[in-house]
Amino acid sequence: MMKLKDILKGVDAEVLGASDVEIAALQFDSRRVEKGTMFVAQRGTKVDGHDYIAKAIEAGAAAVLCEEVPAKRAEGVIFVKVKDSSEALGLAAANFYGHPSAQLKLVGITGTNGKTTTVTLLHRMFRLLGYHTGLISTIVNKIDEEELPTGHTTPDALELNQLLRRMVDAGCQYAFMEVSSHAVVQKRIAGVEFAGAIFSNITHDHLDFHKTMANYIAAKKGFFDGLSKDAWALVNVDDKNGLVMVQNTAAAVHTYGLQHSAEFHCKILENTFEGMQLELDGNEMWCRLVGKFNAYNVTAIYGAAVLCGVDKAEAVRMLSVLEAAPGRFQYVSGRGITAIVDYAHTPDALQNVISTIDGIRGQSQMLITVVGCGGDRDRTKRPEMAKIAAEGSNKVVLTSDNPRTEKPEAILDEMEAGLDAQQLCRTVRITDRRQAIRTACMMAKEGDIVLVAGKGHEKYQEVNGVRTHFDDVEELEKELGIK
């Protein structure tokens, strides 16, 4: 329980009623409202919470926070009027849960690619260093080694503060978190205090939501604009938008990169399917991750660890024993065939993975790529994804990813539109993903490489809104006779 006036501390609000009323809980879903709750009416992309104010009051809401107060106010219910309900929810949630983000060192990363690998390996590194550590990622949320379910890449403001509160109560000293562009725009991180922030890169993605690249870049930049002067910002100086991210930040700016001069610099000395030999900050090391894109991830992890106070030599030692996150250039082999599963679901990520494979494989080794595109997502990248796969592979199998509510065949039609006649001759389309993986493995001969891109760590496939179990790694192991 907390007094309404304390929940609203720092929130620009007009309170219509007594502000000393006790509030038992915050909620933005009217179906979860109970007696004593403050209901927050948010304007979403599909649903407007203002339409559910009456339902929330009927369920026992003691107060309603909204942008537009109903003409007829229910008797005995306090209304709180604000300009932006989503931002107010973040600030109120931070107050209600006792500002947990300020009670540990929270490091966030944003960017199109590399977020999951970076936070996962930072979490593992700090666990190996003996710290109690939290993780908030696309794959899983963790408090030390306790796994918690995850939905969005970045949880909503309520769930995020609840999770951070649990981490603090469990004794966590650090937490590492993916920060999506959606979360920034939707104010899910309002009221959250970050000790550090990392920018990986920005390429074509999420234009179904942001509409333009300018909006997408602005969303990422918004994360850095909100940092305090006590925080640090670590940006990829090789990305043309790296320094753009920190133009208006109050945080201390640091840089990392492979190509340009940077505070934390890395050079690839050798790249194999088993790992890379790197020169990192002047020290040579062997890393179990593969590819140039992972060299960037390793450098970001190293820089973040050092900025968090880890000794440089100790950070290098830790990096040499860490392995990739599930579904990130994860490979299995059987029958003399190397199969790689990767979450690559953007043009740039797919290009990175194919380029990495191309730089390692021999001239006689054929690359067969299985790829699809998700439904109800950015349609403009579909022909581009198919074109990248066809340009970099000997053979391509176009298949379903997560079609969601779209027709799988329609998605494949849009992918095929990016291929010329010659590329179409080297391409087959098989809607059933299981059959597509089986076909690719049958095409491959000893020494060849099969890349299955798009779903990575996911253990489900969503068709017509229904999720069923599906695991790319399991399917490959079955086809290659490993299990």
N, C-alpha and C positions, 0 to 999 in steps of 0.2 A: 504494500500500500504506500502511496505517496501523494502528497497534496498537489492539486492541479497547478498551483502557482510555482511549485518547485519543478514540475515536469516541463513547464513552459519557460523556464529560465533561459534567456538568450534568444527566445522565439519572438519575432515581431508579430504580436497578436492582439486582437480586441476581444476581451472576455465579456460575454453577455451573461452575467450571473456571478455567483460567489466563487472566488478562486481558491478558497481554502477547503473545498470539498476533497475527500479522499478518493483516489482512483486506484482500482485493483489491478488493472491491466490495460495495455494498448492493443488495438486491433484495427486492421484496415479491411478485413473480410467480415462482412455482416453476419455470415453463417457461424462465425466463431465468437460472436459477442455474447458475454454473460453479464450478470448484474454487477454494476460498478465499473464497467469498462469505459474507456474513452475511445469512441469510434472515430477513425480518421478517414474522411471521404476524399479519396484520390481520384484524379482524372487520368485514366489509363488510355492506352491506344485503342482498346476495344470496349472497355466498360468504364462508366463514370460512377464512382462511389457515391456521388450525391444522390443518385437514383435509389440508393439503399439506406438512406438515413432513417426513414420511417421504420424499416425492418429492424435496424440496429436498435432503435429506441424501444421497439416492441420487445426485443430480446433482453432489455435491461440496461442499455447504455446510460451512464450517468452524465456523460459529456460527449459532445460531437465537435470535432475539429474539421472545419470546411472552408472552402474559398467563397462559397455563396450560401448565406443563411436562408433557410426556407421562409417564405412569407408568413406562414403560421408555425410558430414555435411550440413544441410540446411543453406542457407545464412540468416544472421540476427538473428539466434537462438544461444543462449549461451548454451554451454554444460558444465556440472559439473560432473567430474569423481570422484567416491568414491569407496572404497573397499566393503562397505556393504550399499546398498540403504535403507534397512529397518531401520538400526540403524541411518543413516543420516536423514531419514524422521522424526524419533522421535525427534532428536536434533533440526532439522529445524522447526518442528511444535511447539516445546516449545519456540523457539526464536520468531517465527511469532506471537504467541498468548501472548507473554509477560511473559513467565514462570509462568503461573497461579498456578502450584502446589506448588511454593515457597511462595505464598501469602495466603495460608491457611494451616492448619495442616491436611495432607493427611495420612490416616492409611490404609494400604493394608493387606489383608489376603490371604494366599495361603495354599493349602492342598487338599487332595482328598475329604474329607467330612467336613461339618460345616461352609463353607464359607458364604453361603447365610444367614443362621440364625444369624451368628455372626455380619455381617455388617448391616443387617436389624435391629437387636436389638440395636446395637450401635447408629445407626441413630435415632431410636425412643427414646433412653435414652437421647441423647444430645438435641433432640427437646424438651423433657419434662424438661430438665434442662434450657431451654430458649435460646439455641444457634441456629443460622442459620446454617443449616447442609445439605451437599450433600450426595447422595447415588448412588453407581454404582454397580449393582448386576445383577444376572442371571434373576431375576423376573422383576425388574423395576429399572429405573434410576430416581432419585428425586432431585429437588432443593427445600429444605424445604418440603412442601407437594405437590408441583407441580410434577405430574407424566410425565415422558418422555419415549418414546419407547426405547426398548432395543433389541439388536441383539445378539452379542457374549457376553460371560461372561465378558470379558474385551474388551472394544471398540478398534478399530484400533487407531494408533497414532494421526491421524488428529482429529477424532471424540472425542478422549479422551481429547485432549488439548482444543478443542472447548467447550466441556462440562465443563471442569474445569474453563475455562474463564468465562462461563455463571454463574457458581457458585460463583466465586470471585466477579463478577459484581453485583450479587444479595445479596452480603454481607455475604456469608457463611464463617464461621470461621473454620469449620471442614468438612472433607469429608471422607467417609468410602467406601472402594472399594475391590471387589473381584479381585484377580490377578491369572489368570489361567496359567498353565504350558505352554500352547500354546503361550500365550501373551509374556512370558519371552523369549522363543526360537525365536519367530518371531519379537522380539525387539519392541513390541508395547508400552512398558513402558520406552524406551530409552529417556533420557532427563527429565523424571518425577522425582520430588524430594519428597521422602516419609519422613514423620516425625516419622512414626512407622510402624512395620511389624509384623504380627502374623503368626505362623505356627501351623496348627491344627493337621494333621496326614498325612500319606501317605500309601495307599493300592493300590491294583490292579485296574488300570483304564488307559484309553487312550493309551494302548499299540499299537493300530492301528496307532497312530501318532508317539509315541516315540520309538516303536519297542522293547525296553528293559526297565526293571525296573531301571537299572543304569542310563539310559538316562533321565527317568522320574524324578528320584531323583535329578539328576544334574540340570534339568530345574528348579525345585523348589528352589534348593540351589542358583541358579543364581540370584534370587530375592534378597536374603540376601547379596550375594557378592557385589551387587551394592549399598547397603545403605551407607550413609555418616556417619562420626563420630558423627554428631549431632543427629542422629536418634536413636531409640530404637528398639530392636528385642525381641519379646515375643514368646517363643517356648514351645511346649508340651513335657515335659521331660519324660513322660511315653511312648512316641513313640520312637522306637529305632533310628529313624533318626532325632529326635528333635535337639540334640546337633550337629549332622552332618551339619545341615542347617547353623549354625553360626560359623563353624570352621574358615572361612576366612572373616567374616564380620568386618567392622570397627565400627559398631553400638554397643551401650551398650546392653549387653545381660541380659534378664530376663527370668524366667521359671515359668511354671504353671503345675499342675497335680493333680491326685487323688491318685496314688499309691506310687510314690516316693517323696522324700523330694523336695519341690519347694518353691520359693518365694511366689507364690500365690497358696494356697492349698485348696482343697475341699474334703468333705466327704459326701456321701449320707446317711442320717439317715432314710428316708422313701421314698418309690417310689410307686405312685399310678397313675391311669389314669387321675386324676385331677391335679397332680403336684408332686413336691418333697419337702421334708424337707431336707435342706442342712446345713452343717457346713462349712461356707466359710470364710477363713482367720480368723478363731476363733470365728466367729459370726454365730448364728443360724438364718436361714431365710426360708420362704416358697416361692417356685418358681412355676410358672404355667407351666413350661416346664416339659417334662417327659423323663426319661431314662438316662442311664449312659453317652451316647454320648452327650446328652444335658447338663449334669453336666459339661462336658469338655467345651462346648460352653459357658456356664454361667461363668465359671472360666476365660476363655479367655477374655470375655467381661468385667468382673470385673477388671482383670489385666490391660487391655488396657485403661479402663476409669481412673484408678488410675494413670497410666503412662502419661495420658493426663492432669492430674492435678485435677481430681475429688476427693473430700473428700471420704474416704473409707466408712463411715457410709451412706453418700448420695448415693454412688454407690450401696450398698446393698439394700437401700430403693427403688431405681429405679428398680432394678432387680426383686423385689417382685411383681411389677405391670405389668411387660412386658409379652406379650403372644408370642407364637411361630410364625414364619413366615408362610405364606400360604403354604400348601402342605408339611409341615414338622411335622409329627406326628399329623396331623389335624384329629380330630375325630368327628363323628356325630353318633347319636343313635336314633333308632326308632324300634318299635315292640319288644322291649327288647333286641335288638341286638346292639352291639357296632361296628362301622365301623371306620377304620383308613386309612387315605390317607397319603402316604409318598413318597417323591421323590427318595427313595432308588433305585439307578440304578447301584450300584457296589456291588460286593459280600460282602465286609465289611459292607457297609451301611445296606444291607438287613439283615445280621447277627445281627447287632446292634438292629434293630427295632424288629426283631423276639425275640431276647433274652430279650429285654425290656418287650415285651408283655408276654413272658413266665414267667418272674419274678413277674408279677402282677396278671395274671389270675389264677382262681381256677382250681382244678383238673377236675371238671365237665364241664368246659368251653372249647369248641372246637375252634381251630383256623383254619380258612380257608383263604388261601393266594392266591390272584390273582396277577400274575406276568408275565412280558414279557421282551424282550430285544430289544433295538433299532437297526434298520438296518443301514448299512454303518458305523458301529462302531466296536470296539474291539470284535471280535468273540470268543476269547479264554475264556471270562468270561461267556458265555452262559450256558454251561453245569454246571459250578460251581454255577451260580445263581439258576438254577433249583434244584440242589442237596441241597443247603442251605434251600430253601423253603420247600422241601420235608422232610428234617431232622427235621425241627423245627415246622412243621404244621401237623394238623390231615388230612387235605385235601388240594390239590393244584389245581388251575385252571391256566393252561398255556395259554397265549393269546398274542395278538399283543400289542406292545408298540407304537413306531413310526417306522414302517418298512422302511420308506423312499423309496429308489429305489429297495430294496430287496423284494423277495417273502416271505410273512409272514409265509407260511407253512415251508419254508426252515429254517427259524430262529427257529421255534418250533421244527423241527427235531434235530437241533443242541443242543437245550436246553434239550430235552428228552434223548439225548445221555449221559447225566450226571446222569441218574436215573437207579437204579437197578430194578429187577422185582417186588420186594415188594413195592417199592416207586411208580412204574408205576400203581400199583393197586389202589393207593390212589390219582391218578392224572387224570384229564381230560384236554383235549386241545380244546379250543374254539377260533377260529381265531378272530371272531368279539368281540371286547372289551366290547361293550355295553351288548351283550348277556352273556359274561363271568361274568360280574359284577352281572347281573340279576341272573344267575345260582348260584353264590356263596351265594347271599342273600337268595335264595330259599333253599339251603342246610342248612343254619344256622337256629338254633332253639333259643328260648329265652335264653339269657345268653351267647350265643356264640359271637365270635369276627371274623370280616371279615377285612383282611388287603388287601388293593389295593396299590401295590407298583410300582414305576418306573417313573410315570409322575408328581406326586405331584401337583405343582402350575400350570402346563401347561393347557391351555384351548383350545388345538387343538390336532389333530392327523394328522400326515403326512404320506400319502400313495401315492406311485408313484410320489413323488415330489409335491403333492397337499395337502395343509392344510385345514382341515375342523374343525368346532367347536366341541370340545369334552372336557368335564370337569368331572373328576372322582367323585368329590364331588356332582355335580348336579345329576349324575346318581345314586349315592348311596341314596341321599335324595329322589329321585323319587321312588326307589325300596323299601325304608324303610318307605314310606308314610309320609315323613316330608314335602314335597312340592307337 
